[in-house]
Structure formats: C-alpha cells, structure tokens
Amino acid sequence: MGDFFRSAYGLDVEQGFTQGAGRLLIAPYNGGTDYPAGLEDILVLPSGATQYDVVAPWVEAGYTKSGINITRNNSEEEYDVDQVQGAIRRRPTNWEMSVGTQLAESTLETFQTAWEAGGITAVSKTAPQLAERHLGLNAPPTSPPRMVAVVFLYPAGILRAYVFAKCEHAAQESGFTLNKTGEQVSLPTRFNCLADTTRPAGSVFGEIMEQVAA
C-alpha cells in the first residue's frame, strides 16, 4: 500500500525545510551594473581559509537579533459586472518586498546602517587624550539605493541567497534603551525593495540563487 501523504519534491530534499540563522550583506547600487551573476560574486566559494568571505563591493551588516525577515505583499483591484454576483477578475496593482532585522552590534558602522546616519570622521587628539571617531546624526533628504542579500547555508553545504537589486532605507522607528537589566542594545532596521527597471521583467526585485548539489 502506498503512502497517503506526499511531497511534491520529497522529504530528502534538504532545501525543502529551512531553519536557522542567515547573513545580511549590503553593497552599493550602481545602476544595476554590479548585480551579481552568481553566488561567486557575493561570497568566496572554494574551500580554504577565505571560504565564505564577502566579495567586494559586498560588506557584512553584522550579527542580527530576532532573525532576518523577508516579506512580500501585493495590492489588487477587483472587477465586477451587474449580471454576476461576485468579482469576475482580480488584477494586481502593486507588488512590494522588504528585508528587516535587528542589528545586534552597536558599533558606529551599525548605527550608520540602521539610522541612515552621516559619515564617520576620525578625530586626532594630543596625548594623553585618546583619538576619537565621530558619527554624524544627520537628516538626509533621500536614502541612497543599495543591493541587499540574505544568505543561508544548509547543513549539507548548499548555499541559498535572496538577492535584491535595489533597496532603500524604510521608514521605521529604531531605538534602544541603556538599562541595568534586559536585552542588549539592538537596532531595528528595514529595507524596502524597489523594482529595478534595468533588470528583466521577470526579476525586477532580484533573484533567489541556490546551489545544486553535485
């Protein structure tokens, strides 16, 4: 007798069941010219001391807290006619995607990313005073676009990356509390993914890239 419950892909396909932490990577957006052709343009793949290092211009966003959240949603319009008691068609009018997390580290670079802050300036001091670094807390009129990638490594060594071609800093309250007890400082941040018109119509937001097991 055959099994009643079935899977379209089989229980032995590891990528069918995903659980665990990922890495959040960011790169400048240059009109789509630097969009990666494959995973090798994001991470060093051959085994060795540098395996899984980022490939320029990608940089680490750092450790995260509460996971990395990827969302996709759409709005739509419905069409009806007098002669039918119900909608006869629905058509999407807008698609939206976003990537959000809480950045767990509280370096100046992390504040720069989470708060869309200004530049970091090195300030020299005369001994015995220590040198300083200053981060400008600005009010930018625009958010520079950037590429965003969320990369996950399956236990069998297969990589999957959710690569978004053009993202901007999302409007979101981001703060922290310095307290004797409680959670460590972590900075909520979210990126809105935009449709990149330099890309093919079938992948205007980006792509999911996944290795195929040998």
N, C-alpha and C positions, 0 to 999 in steps of 0.2 A: 504494500500500500504506500502510495506517495505521501509526502508531507503536504499538509494543507496550507501552511504559511510559507510564503515565498518572498524572495527579494529579487528585484529586477537585476541586481548586479552581483549578488552572492555575499554571504557573510565573510568570506575570506578576502574580500577587497578592503584593505585597511583604510583607504581614504573614505569609505562609506560611513565611518564612525570617527568623529573628530572631537577630541577633548584635550585641553591643555593650554599652556601659555604660548603666545606668539611674540614676534618682534615688530616694533613700529619704526619704519625708516622714512626719511624725508629727503627730497632732492629739489633743487631749483627747477622751475618750469621755464623752458626756453623755446616757447612756441611749438612744442611737440618734437623738436629735433633730437632731444636726449631721451625720448621714451625708449625703455629697454626692449631689445629684440627678443630677449630670453632671460632666464634666471641668472645666466652667467654675467649679465650686465648689471646685476644687483648685488650678488654675493660671489665670493671666490669659491668655486666648486671642487676643484681637485683636492684630494686628501693631502694633508700636510699641516704645518704649524699655522698657516694663514687661512685654512679652510673656514668658510662661513664669515670671513671678514667682509665688510661692505666694500663695494667697488665705487670709486668716485664717479659722479658727484654725490652719491648717496651718503647719508650720515645717520647715526643712531639717534632716536628720540630719547632713548634711555629706558630704564626699568619702569614698569607700569604697575598700577594697583587697581584691583577690581576688573581686570581683563581689558581686552580691546574689542569694542563694539562696532560692528558694521551693519548699517541699516539701509534698506531700500524701500521706497514707497512711491505711490503714484496717485494722481487725482484723475477724475474722468467725468465726462458728460454722458448723459443717457438720452436716447431718442425715443419718442413715442408718437403714436398716431391715435386719432379719435376712435378708430374702429377696433383697436386691440387693447385689452385690459392688462397692460403691462408694458414694460420697456421692450422695444424691438431690437435695440442695439446699444452697446456701450463703447465709448471710444476714449482712450487715454488722452489727456490734455497736457500732462506734465509728469515727468519722472524725476525723482530725487534720490540721492545717496549721500551717506555721511560716514565718517570714521571718528569714533570718540573713545576716550580713555581718561584715566587719571595718571599723570606723570608722577612717579613715586619719589624721584630725586628732586632736591631743592637747590640745584646749582644755578648760577646766573644764566647758563645756557638753557636750562629748563624753564626758568621764568621768561626768558626771551621767546621761547617757542609757545608756551601756554598763554602768555599775556600779549603776544604780538608786540613786544617791547622794542625799544631802540637798540642802538649798538652798544657793545661792551668796550669800554675805554680803559687802557692801562694807565695808572697814575703813579708816577715815581715819587718817592719820598726820600728825605735825608735821614740817614741813620741817627738814632736808633729806631725811627719810625719805620713800620713795615710798608712795603709797596701795596697799592690798592687796585682793585678793579671796580669800575662804576658802570651800572646798567641804567640807561635812561628809561624812565617810565613816561612814555610819550602818549600822544593821542593821534595815531595815524589816520589820515582820511580814507585810505584804502588798505586792503590786505594783499600783499604780493602773492600771486599764484605759485603753487609748488606741486610736485609729484609726491604721492604718499603710497607706501607699500606696507602691507601686513603680511609677514612671512611666518609660516608654520612648518615645523619639522615633525613628520610622523616617526614613530618608533623604529620602523624599518629603514629609515634614512631617506624617505621620499619627501621632497620639498614641494610646498604649495605656496604661491604668493598671490595676494589680491592687490593688483597694481592699478592705482587710479591716476589718470593722466594729468588732471588739472584740479587742484583743490584750493580753497580759500578758508581762512580762519572763520569759524562760525560764531555768531553772537551767542555768548554763553557766560553766565556768571562764573567766575573762577576765583576762589579764595581759600584761605587756610586759617587755622587757629593755633597759636602757640600756647600750649597748656601743659600743666604738670602731668596729666594723665590723658589717656585716649590715643587716638590714631596718630600716626606720624604725619608730617606735612606732605600732602599730595595735591596736585594741581589739576582740576578738571579741564579738559581741552577737547575741542571737536573741530573737525574739518568738514566743510560742505564740498562735495564732489560736483564739479561742473561738467557740462557737456563740452568736450573739446572738438571744435569743428574742423580741426586739422586732421582728425582721425577718421577711419572708415565709419560709415553709418552704423554698422553692426557692433561697434565697440567705442562709442563716443565717451563713455565714462572710463574705460580702461579694459582690463582683462583679468581673468583668473589663470595663472600659469601653474602647471603641475607637471612634475617629472613622471615619466613612465618607467615602471620597474623593469629591469633587464630580464 
